[in-house]
Each structure stands twice: as C-alpha cells, then as structure tokens.
Amino acid sequence: MYKICYLFINKKKMKFKTKLNYFIFLIIISLSSLQAQQNQKLRWAFEIFRHGARTPYSGMTSDFEDCFGAKWQGLKELTGVGLRQHFLVGYRNRLKYVNETQLIKGEYDPREVFIISTDSNRTIMSANAQVQGLYPPGTGPTLYDNQTISAVPPIDMNKEMIEERDKLNNDALPNRMNVIPVHSFFNADHFIQLQDKKVCPTTKNYYKKNQEREEVVSFLNNMTIKYGKALKDALVHEEDKKEDVLKDYTKAYYIFDTIISSYTEGVDLPNIGGYSEEELLNDSFKFFEYDLVGNGIDNDKDICLYSMSPIFDRLLKWMNLKIEKDISNDEFYTGYDLPKFVMFSAHDSTCGAFMGFMHEVFKTPIRYPYFATNINLELYRKETGDNIIKKEDYYIEYIINDESIINISYIEFNETLNKRMKTMEEVNTFCGFNKKEEEQEEDDESVYIWIDVSLGVVSVILVVIIVMTIKKKKNTNKNIENIDSLQPLNEDDK
C-alpha cells in the first residue's frame, strides 16, 4: 500500500488515466480492508519480541572499551536507540489493538495485558519502553480531590516536596505516566529459554557442532582473507591484533556484534579495508544467521521443537480458554487467567527458536530477528451473522514485523501443534533434567545409607564412651581427697 501511494504521488509523468486507475484501485483496496474488518473480530493476541538496540555483547575491557576503542555505558545494555525502537513498536500496538480492533482499552487494565520477560536488563527495559508506547503519557491514573490528601508517604514533607506534589494536581504521576508490571522469570525455572545452552545443557553440543560446520568454517576463512590484515590495524586490544582473529569463533562473534551495535547506535566505525559500512553490516549479519537458532545451528529442528513446546502449550491453553468463553456467551470475560494481549520480551535466540518451531511445523519462513523484531500470533473470529459461535469460525494469523506470513484455521493450527509439540516429560529428558533428578535420588539414597551406617557406629561409640565415663567417674569419686581436686565441668556435663 505504501509503495502504491508513493507511486501515485511522485510519478509526475504518469498519465491521468493511469493515475485514475491507481486511485480507483486504492479505493477498492480500502473498501476491501474495511469489509474484512467488519467480517472478523480480533479475540486474542500474542507478541514475542527481541530487545532493542544494545551495547556490544562481549569483547570489552573492564572500563567498557570495545574492540575498536569506543567507550560504552556497560555491557549488553539497552541504549536510547533501543528505547526509542520499542516505544514506537508499542505505539504501533496501540494503533492496532486499541484504536483499530478495540482488543484492549486505551487505559491499562491488569486483567487485559500480561507482560513477561527474561531476566536481563535489556529485555525488561525493552518491555517497559514498549508499554510506554502502548499506554503513553496522559493515559495513566488520576486521583479524586479527597485522594490527593491521603496520597502522601509517611515521611517528612519539606517545602520542595510539597511544591512537587502540588504540581501533580490530580495526576497520580507526572503527565499521567503509567507504571505497568513486567513479570521477570529465572530462565531455568520457567522453561522460557530452553534454547539457551546455559539453561538446557544438551544444546551445548549443537552449538559446538555448528561452530565446526563446513559452511561456518568456510565463511570465517573467507572473512579472514577479506578483512584480516585491515582488522589487525583496526582492533585496539593486543590479544586481537592478528590477521587470523576471525578464525576464532568467539572473537568473530564479538567483532561482528560490535560492528552491528556501533552502526545501530551511530558510533563511527573504523575504516576496515576500505569496505563500506553496508558491506561490513551484510557480512556481520551473515555470521549471525549461521549462529541463529532456527536458521543456522546444526539440528535446529530438535532445539526449536523442544525449547518452544512449553511456550506453545501455554499459548494454546490461553486461546482455547478464550474460544470456550466466547462459545459459552461469556465474550466479555477478562481475568488474570485469561489476558487479551500477552507480551514476551526476549532475545534473538528466543525469536529464532520461535520462528524455527513455526518453520518446522508449518513450513513458514525464518527472518533474522534484528533489534526490536516483533512476531505476533493473533486469534480472529469470523463474524457469520447467525449469532451462533463455533470453533470453526476461528483462525490464526502469524505475523513477522508487520508481514503477514500465514492464515490458518484454529482447528488445524491446534491439531497440528498437538501432533508436533513435545511433552514436558520429553523436554525434561532432552535437556537432561530427568537424569539429574534420578542422579539426585541415587545420591539421596546413598546419603541415607551412609547416615544409617554412621548413626549405628556413632551409637556404639557413644555407648562405650558412656560406660567408660561412668566407670571413670566412679573411680574419680573414690580418689577425691578434698574439694580442691574437683575440676570444672565440661559444657556437655553442665
């Protein structure tokens, strides 16, 4: 649509008849879109997204100097650019889910929106930034006049604080800002990062095999030939100053990552072999495509299916409950057990595994998840007009960065997922969690046996000591000549 409008406005040499045809075409498209909206209703939505632009992931000194000598505010932290990216994504969500489809209200309702995040600064901050776009200043809570009297903390309010309070008038926060909860989970406890080798140990072998793949080794060899000599001069840390530095997978990771982070943040890149920034970026992203879960790592099928099954199982439960409520004439039900919009702030590996899961199950394409990439699953209901709601009326739309990938009936979506998803028992076995439990049980059993034996031995020793002590006390009493010969009692004897 954007390209059509661009052509219509800017192609001055276009004949009037052609322009008229485009104009008519635009009207038809608009009417078709309006008709489609009238014949469908958005009932539930899920969004998984990568955090926004950040500082380099690794390869820095203790004072946060990167491999090219630029200084940063911390390691792998969200930047102002990343905040802006997610604010705009959030505002897009407001336009779509508040204004266009009326899925959620324009003011935050804790029963409507549920936000989760991995346990890292950049994902939590990205979620918060996106929320500020979804519920911008001016939509936050207000206080009644009598509430402003009690809205004072139990501290001494000095003159400056009173003046600041008075500026608020009836706004709970300045400019009616919102504060919205982001639920952060430890990765290992909630099965939300099983593609991470630190969480699911089994995946370590897949990552290692990927680094040894012929395509990866060949790529890094070519990059060494292309950039090696120039990089030797451009890199500032002595341990990196060698022409074959890119043959080291770990070093290649942080060099390419620093190039991407620097470009995104507007940091000047050094002149590396005279190559343009565009070519440097293309090669950097190519490396991460090899490293991406779902699009590069050896045996992605296994990692994606096992790591994402717990997440898709949860999504199906929400969607099924929404459909059940609709069918039972409880369409307006909203509760903590059934939010209308679920947001998941995560990483490139999480988004890659999610797309990889969909690719394996539905043969959908995989896109590299750039900073602030967002992926949506939306549950729609076709409005048939017969006032009878059936499960057959529902369908799923799968969207990557506003590109509609597939539309599929919910029944087919549900049945196909249930055939391909791994059970929790299979996930536990894959990651070795069951093995750990069995080993722990064996260890516990060994401990119990050791304790039993030890207690038996200790009991025998105690009996012997008690008998000997009694005899000794009897002998001692016999030998006491006067009070001065008595010794202080031991602590055990008091």
VEXDREN-2710 file (C-alpha; in Angstrom, 1 decimal):
% VEXDREN-2710
k/r/px/py/pz
1/MET/0.0/0.0/0.0
2/TYR/2.8/2.4/0.9
3/LYS/4.6/1.8/-2.4
4/ILE/1.4/2.3/-4.4
5/CYS/0.7/5.6/-2.6
6/TYR/4.3/6.7/-3.3
7/LEU/4.0/6.0/-7.0
8/PHE/0.7/7.8/-7.1
9/ILE/2.0/11.0/-5.6
10/ASN/5.5/11.1/-7.0
11/LYS/5.4/9.8/-10.6
12/LYS/4.7/13.2/-12.3
13/LYS/5.0/11.8/-15.8
14/MET/2.2/9.3/-15.1
15/LYS/-0.8/9.8/-17.4
16/PHE/-4.0/11.0/-15.9
17/LYS/-5.8/7.8/-16.9
18/THR/-3.1/5.7/-15.1
19/LYS/-3.4/7.9/-12.1
20/LEU/-7.2/7.5/-12.1
21/ASN/-6.8/3.7/-12.3
22/TYR/-4.5/3.8/-9.3
23/PHE/-6.9/6.0/-7.4
24/ILE/-9.8/3.5/-8.1
25/PHE/-7.5/0.7/-7.1
26/LEU/-6.8/2.4/-3.7
27/ILE/-10.5/2.9/-3.1
28/ILE/-11.1/-0.8/-3.8
29/ILE/-8.3/-1.9/-1.5
30/SER/-9.6/0.4/1.3
31/LEU/-13.2/-0.9/0.9
32/SER/-12.0/-4.5/0.9
33/SER/-10.0/-3.8/4.0
34/LEU/-13.0/-2.2/5.7
35/GLN/-15.2/-5.2/4.7
36/ALA/-12.6/-7.6/6.0
37/GLN/-12.6/-5.8/9.4
38/GLN/-16.4/-6.0/9.5
39/ASN/-16.3/-9.7/8.9
40/GLN/-13.7/-10.6/11.5
41/LYS/-13.0/-9.8/15.1
42/LEU/-9.7/-10.0/16.9
43/ARG/-10.2/-12.0/20.1
44/TRP/-6.7/-12.5/21.5
45/ALA/-3.1/-11.6/20.6
46/PHE/0.4/-12.7/21.5
47/GLU/3.7/-10.9/20.7
48/ILE/7.2/-12.1/21.2
49/PHE/10.0/-9.6/20.5
50/ARG/13.7/-9.1/20.6
51/HIS/15.1/-6.4/22.8
52/GLY/16.0/-3.1/21.2
53/ALA/19.5/-1.9/20.2
54/ARG/22.1/-2.5/22.9
55/THR/25.8/-2.0/23.7
56/PRO/28.1/-4.8/22.4
57/TYR/27.6/-8.2/23.9
58/SER/31.2/-9.0/24.7
59/GLY/34.8/-8.3/23.9
60/MET/35.2/-5.2/26.1
61/THR/37.7/-4.2/28.7
62/SER/36.8/-3.6/32.4
63/ASP/36.2/0.1/31.6
64/PHE/33.8/-0.9/28.7
65/GLU/36.1/-0.1/25.8
66/ASP/35.1/-2.2/22.8
67/CYS/37.5/-3.9/20.4
68/PHE/37.7/-0.8/18.2
69/GLY/38.4/1.6/21.1
70/ALA/34.9/3.1/21.5
71/LYS/33.6/3.6/25.1
72/TRP/30.1/2.4/26.1
73/GLN/27.9/2.5/29.2
74/GLY/28.1/-1.1/30.2
75/LEU/28.0/-4.5/28.6
76/LYS/24.9/-5.7/26.6
77/GLU/22.8/-2.9/28.0
78/LEU/19.8/-1.3/26.2
79/THR/20.6/2.1/24.7
80/GLY/18.5/5.2/24.0
81/VAL/18.1/3.9/20.4
82/GLY/16.7/0.6/21.7
83/LEU/14.2/2.5/24.0
84/ARG/13.0/4.6/21.0
85/GLN/12.6/1.5/18.9
86/HIS/10.3/-0.3/21.4
87/PHE/8.3/2.9/22.2
88/LEU/7.4/3.0/18.5
89/VAL/6.6/-0.7/18.4
90/GLY/4.3/-0.1/21.4
91/TYR/2.7/2.8/19.7
92/ARG/2.0/0.7/16.7
93/ASN/0.4/-1.8/19.0
94/ARG/-1.8/1.0/20.4
95/LEU/-3.0/1.9/17.0
96/LYS/-3.8/-1.7/16.1
97/TYR/-5.0/-3.2/19.4
98/VAL/-6.7/-0.1/20.9
99/ASN/-7.8/2.1/18.0
100/GLU/-8.3/-0.3/15.1
101/THR/-9.5/-3.6/16.6
102/GLN/-10.6/-2.4/20.1
103/LEU/-9.0/-5.6/21.5
104/ILE/-8.0/-3.8/24.7
105/LYS/-8.9/-0.5/26.3
106/GLY/-6.9/2.7/25.9
107/GLU/-6.1/2.7/29.7
108/TYR/-4.2/-0.1/31.4
109/ASP/-6.3/-2.9/32.8
110/PRO/-4.2/-5.5/34.6
111/ARG/-6.7/-8.2/33.6
112/GLU/-6.2/-7.4/29.9
113/VAL/-2.4/-7.3/29.4
114/PHE/0.2/-9.7/30.7
115/ILE/3.9/-9.0/30.1
116/ILE/6.7/-11.4/30.7
117/SER/10.4/-11.0/30.2
118/THR/13.6/-12.9/30.5
119/ASP/15.8/-11.9/33.5
120/SER/18.0/-9.3/31.9
121/ASN/18.2/-5.5/31.9
122/ARG/17.8/-5.1/28.2
123/THR/14.7/-7.2/27.9
124/ILE/12.9/-5.8/30.9
125/MET/13.7/-2.2/29.8
126/SER/12.5/-3.0/26.2
127/ALA/9.2/-4.3/27.6
128/ASN/8.8/-1.1/29.7
129/ALA/9.6/1.1/26.7
130/GLN/7.1/-0.7/24.6
131/VAL/4.5/-0.3/27.3
132/GLN/5.1/3.5/27.3
133/GLY/4.1/3.4/23.6
134/LEU/1.1/1.2/24.2
135/TYR/-0.1/3.4/27.1
136/PRO/1.6/6.8/26.5
137/PRO/1.6/9.7/29.0
138/GLY/-1.9/11.0/29.5
139/THR/-3.5/7.6/29.9
140/GLY/-2.3/6.9/33.4
141/PRO/-4.4/7.0/36.6
142/THR/-5.8/10.2/38.2
143/LEU/-6.9/10.9/41.8
144/TYR/-10.0/12.4/43.2
145/ASP/-9.6/15.5/45.4
146/ASN/-10.1/13.6/48.6
147/GLN/-7.4/11.0/47.5
148/THR/-4.8/13.7/47.0
149/ILE/-5.0/14.3/50.7
150/SER/-4.1/10.7/51.6
151/ALA/-1.6/10.3/48.8
152/VAL/1.3/11.3/51.0
153/PRO/4.0/8.9/52.2
154/PRO/4.9/8.6/55.9
155/ILE/7.9/10.9/55.6
156/ASP/8.7/14.5/56.5
157/MET/7.4/16.6/53.5
158/ASN/9.7/19.6/53.2
159/LYS/8.9/22.7/51.1
160/GLU/10.4/21.3/47.9
161/MET/8.4/18.1/48.2
162/ILE/5.2/19.9/48.8
163/GLU/5.7/22.1/45.8
164/GLU/6.4/19.0/43.6
165/ARG/3.3/17.3/45.0
166/ASP/1.2/20.4/44.2
167/LYS/2.4/20.4/40.6
168/LEU/0.8/17.0/40.1
169/ASN/-2.7/18.3/40.7
170/ASN/-4.9/15.2/40.3
171/ASP/-2.4/13.2/38.2
172/ALA/-1.1/10.2/40.1
173/LEU/2.2/10.6/38.3
174/PRO/3.6/13.5/36.2
175/ASN/1.9/13.8/32.9
176/ARG/-0.3/10.8/33.9
177/MET/2.5/8.3/33.1
178/ASN/1.9/4.6/33.6
179/VAL/3.8/2.1/35.7
180/ILE/2.9/-1.4/34.5
181/PRO/4.3/-4.8/35.9
182/VAL/6.7/-6.8/33.8
183/HIS/7.0/-10.4/35.1
184/SER/10.6/-11.5/35.0
185/PHE/11.3/-15.1/35.4
186/PHE/14.5/-17.0/36.1
187/ASN/15.2/-18.8/32.8
188/ALA/15.8/-22.2/34.3
189/ASP/12.7/-22.2/36.4
190/HIS/10.0/-21.4/33.9
191/PHE/11.1/-23.1/30.6
192/ILE/11.2/-19.9/28.7
193/GLN/14.8/-20.0/27.5
194/LEU/15.5/-23.7/26.8
195/GLN/17.3/-22.9/23.5
196/ASP/20.0/-21.3/25.8
197/LYS/22.9/-23.7/26.4
198/LYS/23.2/-22.3/29.9
199/VAL/19.6/-23.5/30.7
200/CYS/19.4/-26.7/28.7
201/PRO/22.8/-28.4/28.8
202/THR/22.0/-30.7/25.9
203/THR/22.1/-27.8/23.4
204/LYS/25.8/-27.2/24.1
205/ASN/26.6/-30.0/21.7
206/TYR/24.5/-28.4/18.9
207/TYR/26.2/-25.0/19.3
208/LYS/29.7/-26.7/19.3
209/LYS/28.8/-28.7/16.1
210/ASN/27.6/-25.5/14.5
211/GLN/30.9/-23.8/15.0
212/GLU/32.6/-26.8/13.3
213/ARG/30.3/-26.9/10.3
214/GLU/31.9/-26.7/6.9
215/GLU/29.8/-23.6/6.0
216/VAL/30.8/-21.7/9.1
217/VAL/34.5/-22.6/8.9
218/SER/34.5/-21.6/5.2
219/PHE/32.7/-18.3/5.9
220/LEU/35.2/-17.4/8.6
221/ASN/38.1/-18.3/6.4
222/ASN/36.8/-16.0/3.7
223/MET/36.2/-13.2/6.2
224/THR/39.8/-13.7/7.3
225/ILE/41.1/-13.3/3.7
226/LYS/38.8/-10.3/3.2
227/TYR/39.3/-8.4/6.4
228/GLY/42.2/-10.0/8.2
229/LYS/45.0/-7.5/7.5
230/ALA/42.8/-4.5/7.9
231/LEU/41.3/-5.8/11.2
232/LYS/44.8/-6.2/12.6
233/ASP/45.3/-2.5/12.4
234/ALA/41.7/-1.5/13.4
235/LEU/41.5/-3.6/16.5
236/VAL/42.9/-2.0/19.6
237/HIS/43.5/-4.8/22.1
238/GLU/46.8/-6.6/21.7
239/GLU/45.3/-10.1/22.1
240/ASP/43.1/-9.4/19.0
241/LYS/45.9/-8.0/16.8
242/LYS/46.4/-10.9/14.4
243/GLU/45.3/-11.5/10.9
244/ASP/43.5/-14.7/11.6
245/VAL/41.5/-13.3/14.5
246/LEU/38.2/-14.1/12.7
247/LYS/39.0/-17.8/12.7
248/ASP/38.4/-17.8/16.4
249/TYR/34.6/-18.1/16.6
250/THR/34.3/-16.3/20.0
251/LYS/36.3/-13.3/18.7
252/ALA/34.5/-13.3/15.4
253/TYR/31.2/-13.1/17.4
254/TYR/32.1/-10.0/19.4
255/ILE/33.8/-8.3/16.4
256/PHE/30.8/-8.7/14.2
257/ASP/28.4/-7.9/17.1
258/THR/30.3/-4.7/17.8
259/ILE/30.0/-3.6/14.2
260/ILE/26.2/-4.1/14.3
261/SER/25.8/-2.4/17.7
262/SER/28.1/0.5/16.7
263/TYR/26.2/1.1/13.4
264/THR/22.8/1.0/15.1
265/GLU/24.0/3.4/17.8
266/GLY/25.5/5.8/15.3
267/VAL/29.1/5.2/16.5
268/ASP/31.7/5.7/13.8
269/LEU/33.2/2.5/12.5
270/PRO/36.9/2.4/11.7
271/ASN/37.9/2.1/8.1
272/ILE/38.3/-1.7/7.7
273/GLY/40.0/-2.4/4.4
274/GLY/38.1/0.4/2.7
275/TYR/34.9/-1.6/2.7
276/SER/31.6/0.3/3.0
277/GLU/29.5/0.2/6.2
278/GLU/26.8/-1.6/4.2
279/GLU/29.2/-4.4/3.2
280/LEU/30.5/-4.7/6.8
281/LEU/27.0/-5.0/8.1
282/ASN/25.9/-7.6/5.5
283/ASP/28.9/-9.8/6.4
284/SER/28.2/-9.3/10.1
285/PHE/24.6/-10.3/9.8
286/LYS/25.6/-13.2/7.6
287/PHE/27.7/-14.5/10.5
288/PHE/24.7/-14.2/12.9
289/GLU/22.5/-16.1/10.5
290/TYR/24.9/-19.0/10.9
291/ASP/24.7/-18.6/14.6
292/LEU/20.9/-18.2/14.8
293/VAL/18.7/-20.9/16.4
294/GLY/16.3/-21.9/13.7
295/ASN/18.3/-20.7/10.7
296/GLY/21.9/-22.0/11.2
297/ILE/22.7/-24.1/14.2
298/ASP/23.1/-27.8/13.4
299/ASN/20.0/-29.9/14.1
300/ASP/17.8/-26.8/14.7
301/LYS/14.8/-29.0/14.4
302/ASP/15.4/-30.5/17.8
303/ILE/16.3/-27.3/19.6
304/CYS/13.3/-25.5/18.2
305/LEU/10.7/-28.2/18.9
306/TYR/12.0/-29.0/22.4
307/SER/12.6/-25.4/23.5
308/MET/9.4/-23.9/22.3
309/SER/6.9/-26.7/23.1
310/PRO/6.3/-25.4/26.7
311/ILE/5.6/-21.9/25.3
312/PHE/3.2/-23.0/22.6
313/ASP/1.5/-25.3/25.1
314/ARG/0.8/-22.3/27.2
315/LEU/-0.4/-20.2/24.2
316/LEU/-2.8/-23.0/23.2
317/LYS/-4.3/-23.0/26.7
318/TRP/-5.0/-19.3/26.6
319/MET/-6.5/-19.5/23.1
320/ASN/-8.7/-22.5/23.9
321/LEU/-10.0/-20.8/27.0
322/LYS/-10.8/-17.6/25.0
323/ILE/-12.8/-19.7/22.5
324/GLU/-14.6/-21.6/25.3
325/LYS/-15.6/-18.3/26.9
326/ASP/-16.9/-17.0/23.6
327/ILE/-18.9/-20.1/22.8
328/SER/-20.5/-20.1/26.3
329/ASN/-21.7/-16.5/25.7
330/ASP/-19.1/-15.0/28.0
331/GLU/-17.3/-13.0/25.3
332/PHE/-16.5/-10.1/27.6
333/TYR/-14.8/-12.2/30.2
334/THR/-11.4/-10.7/31.2
335/GLY/-9.4/-12.2/34.1
336/TYR/-5.9/-12.7/35.3
337/ASP/-6.1/-16.3/34.0
338/LEU/-7.1/-15.1/30.5
339/PRO/-5.4/-11.8/29.4
340/LYS/-6.3/-10.4/26.0
341/PHE/-2.8/-9.5/25.0
342/VAL/0.3/-11.3/26.1
343/MET/3.8/-9.8/25.5
344/PHE/7.1/-11.7/25.8
345/SER/10.3/-9.7/25.8
346/ALA/13.2/-11.9/24.8
347/HIS/16.3/-12.3/22.7
348/ASP/17.4/-13.1/19.1
349/SER/17.8/-16.8/20.1
350/THR/14.3/-16.9/21.5
351/CYS/12.8/-15.3/18.5
352/GLY/14.8/-17.5/16.2
353/ALA/13.7/-20.7/18.0
354/PHE/10.1/-19.4/17.8
355/MET/10.3/-18.9/14.1
356/GLY/12.2/-22.2/13.8
357/PHE/9.4/-24.0/15.5
358/MET/6.8/-22.5/13.2
359/HIS/9.0/-23.3/10.2
360/GLU/9.3/-26.9/11.3
361/VAL/5.6/-27.3/11.9
362/PHE/4.1/-25.1/9.2
363/LYS/6.9/-24.6/6.8
364/THR/6.9/-20.8/7.3
365/PRO/9.9/-18.7/6.5
366/ILE/12.5/-17.5/9.0
367/ARG/13.6/-13.9/9.2
368/TYR/16.7/-12.8/11.0
369/PRO/15.5/-11.0/14.2
370/TYR/17.1/-7.6/14.1
371/PHE/16.9/-5.4/17.2
372/ALA/13.2/-4.8/18.1
373/THR/11.9/-7.5/15.8
374/ASN/8.4/-8.4/16.8
375/ILE/6.4/-11.5/16.0
376/ASN/2.7/-11.9/16.5
377/LEU/0.1/-14.6/16.7
378/GLU/-3.4/-13.3/16.5
379/LEU/-6.7/-15.2/17.1
380/TYR/-9.5/-14.0/14.9
381/ARG/-13.2/-15.0/14.8
382/LYS/-15.1/-14.7/11.5
383/GLU/-18.4/-13.0/12.0
384/THR/-21.0/-15.1/10.2
385/GLY/-24.1/-13.2/11.4
386/ASP/-26.0/-16.3/12.6
387/ASN/-25.4/-15.5/16.3
388/ILE/-24.0/-19.0/16.8
389/ILE/-20.3/-19.1/17.7
390/LYS/-18.5/-22.2/16.6
391/LYS/-14.8/-23.3/16.9
392/GLU/-14.7/-23.5/13.1
393/ASP/-15.1/-19.7/13.0
394/TYR/-11.7/-19.0/14.4
395/TYR/-8.4/-18.7/12.6
396/ILE/-4.8/-17.7/13.4
397/GLU/-2.7/-15.0/11.7
398/TYR/1.1/-15.3/12.0
399/ILE/2.9/-12.0/11.5
400/ILE/6.6/-11.1/11.5
401/ASN/7.4/-7.3/11.6
402/ASP/4.0/-6.5/10.1
403/GLU/4.4/-9.0/7.3
404/SER/1.5/-11.5/7.3
405/ILE/3.1/-14.9/6.9
406/ILE/0.1/-17.4/7.1
407/ASN/-3.6/-17.5/7.9
408/ILE/-4.7/-20.9/9.2
409/SER/-7.9/-22.2/10.8
410/TYR/-7.6/-22.6/14.5
411/ILE/-8.7/-26.2/14.4
412/GLU/-5.9/-27.1/12.0
413/PHE/-3.4/-24.9/14.0
414/ASN/-4.4/-26.6/17.3
415/GLU/-4.4/-30.2/15.9
416/THR/-1.1/-29.7/14.1
417/LEU/0.7/-28.3/17.1
418/ASN/-0.6/-31.1/19.4
419/LYS/0.9/-33.6/17.0
420/ARG/4.3/-32.0/16.9
421/MET/4.8/-30.4/20.3
422/LYS/6.9/-32.3/22.8
423/THR/5.5/-33.3/26.1
424/MET/7.1/-31.9/29.3
425/GLU/8.5/-35.4/30.0
426/GLU/10.2/-35.4/26.6
427/VAL/11.5/-31.9/27.2
428/ASN/12.9/-32.9/30.6
429/THR/14.5/-35.9/29.1
430/PHE/16.0/-33.9/26.2
431/CYS/17.6/-31.4/28.5
432/GLY/18.7/-34.0/31.0
433/PHE/16.5/-32.7/33.8
434/ASN/15.1/-36.2/34.4
435/LYS/18.6/-37.6/34.6
436/LYS/19.6/-35.0/37.2
437/GLU/16.5/-36.0/39.3
438/GLU/17.4/-39.7/39.1
439/GLU/21.0/-39.0/40.0
440/GLN/19.8/-36.8/42.8
441/GLU/17.6/-39.6/44.1
442/GLU/20.5/-42.0/43.9
443/ASP/22.7/-39.6/45.7
444/ASP/20.0/-39.1/48.3
445/GLU/19.7/-42.8/48.7
446/SER/23.4/-43.1/49.2
447/VAL/23.4/-40.3/51.7
448/TYR/20.6/-42.1/53.7
449/ILE/22.6/-45.3/53.7
450/TRP/25.7/-43.5/54.8
451/ILE/23.7/-41.7/57.6
452/ASP/22.2/-45.0/58.8
453/VAL/25.7/-46.7/59.0
454/SER/27.2/-43.6/60.6
455/LEU/24.5/-43.4/63.2
456/GLY/25.0/-47.1/64.0
457/VAL/28.7/-46.6/64.5
458/VAL/28.2/-43.4/66.5
459/SER/25.7/-45.1/68.7
460/VAL/28.1/-47.9/69.5
461/ILE/30.9/-45.4/70.3
462/LEU/28.5/-43.3/72.5
463/VAL/27.6/-46.4/74.5
464/VAL/31.3/-47.3/75.0
465/ILE/32.1/-43.7/76.0
466/ILE/29.2/-43.5/78.4
467/VAL/30.2/-46.8/80.1
468/MET/33.8/-45.7/80.3
469/THR/32.8/-42.3/81.7
470/ILE/30.6/-43.8/84.4
471/LYS/33.5/-46.1/85.4
472/LYS/35.9/-43.2/85.4
473/LYS/33.6/-41.0/87.5
474/LYS/33.2/-43.8/90.0
475/ASN/37.0/-44.2/90.2
476/THR/37.5/-40.5/90.5
477/ASN/35.0/-40.2/93.3
478/LYS/36.8/-42.7/95.1
479/ASN/40.1/-40.8/94.7
480/ILE/38.8/-37.4/95.7
481/GLU/40.6/-36.2/98.8
482/ASN/39.3/-32.7/99.1
483/ILE/37.3/-30.0/97.3
484/ASP/40.3/-28.6/95.6
485/SER/40.8/-31.7/93.5
486/LEU/37.5/-31.2/91.6
487/GLN/37.8/-29.9/88.0
488/PRO/35.4/-27.6/86.2
489/LEU/32.6/-29.4/84.4
490/ASN/32.7/-29.7/80.6
491/GLU/29.9/-27.9/78.6
492/ASP/28.4/-31.3/77.9
493/ASP/28.2/-32.1/81.6
494/LYS/26.5/-28.9/82.7
END
